[in-house]
């Protein structure tokens, strides 16, 4: 996608939308692949 990779992730019954900025040299996940997320609580924004 360019400057970021956009993911729609299901966590149980909750859908998360994740923007991973600067995805160069990072794994790009495909639909149905298992992925793991890790973030600092201050980096999460609920809308």
C-alpha positions as a printed NumPy array, in Angstrom:
array([[  0.   ,   0.   ,   0.   ],
       [  2.988,   2.315,   0.158],
       [  3.784,   4.044,   3.457],
       [  1.678,   1.645,   5.531],
       [  0.05 ,  -1.781,   5.49 ],
       [ -3.637,  -1.938,   6.472],
       [ -4.948,  -5.039,   8.252],
       [ -8.452,  -6.007,   9.37 ],
       [ -7.947,  -8.52 ,  12.188],
       [-10.505, -10.581,  14.098],
       [ -9.698, -11.028,  17.783],
       [-12.458, -13.324,  18.978],
       [-15.649, -11.478,  17.993],
       [-13.904,  -8.094,  17.84 ],
       [-12.638,  -6.607,  14.577],
       [ -9.444,  -4.556,  14.861],
       [ -8.159,  -2.27 ,  12.135],
       [ -4.383,  -2.026,  12.237],
       [ -2.152,   0.395,  10.334],
       [  1.46 ,  -0.777,  10.279],
       [  3.571,   2.171,   9.178],
       [  6.793,   1.75 ,   7.212],
       [  6.268,  -1.937,   6.324],
       [  9.496,  -2.082,   4.29 ],
       [ 11.506,  -5.196,   5.205],
       [  8.633,  -6.529,   7.38 ],
       [  6.489,  -9.589,   6.783],
       [  3.267,  -8.79 ,   4.925],
       [  0.498, -11.109,   6.144],
       [ -2.068, -12.593,   3.788],
       [ -5.726, -13.373,   4.465],
       [ -6.132, -16.316,   6.839],
       [ -2.558, -16.315,   8.146],
       [ -1.909, -16.456,  11.871],
       [ -0.366, -13.241,  13.146],
       [  0.682, -11.914,  16.531],
       [  0.371,  -8.351,  17.732],
       [  2.301,  -6.528,  20.418],
       [  1.87 ,  -2.893,  21.375],
       [  2.272,  -0.523,  24.28 ],
       [ -1.071,   0.352,  25.921],
       [ -0.471,   4.047,  25.177],
       [ -0.286,   3.277,  21.454],
       [ -3.89 ,   1.97 ,  21.275],
       [ -6.695,   4.339,  20.298],
       [-10.326,   3.267,  20.775],
       [-12.848,   4.924,  18.512]])
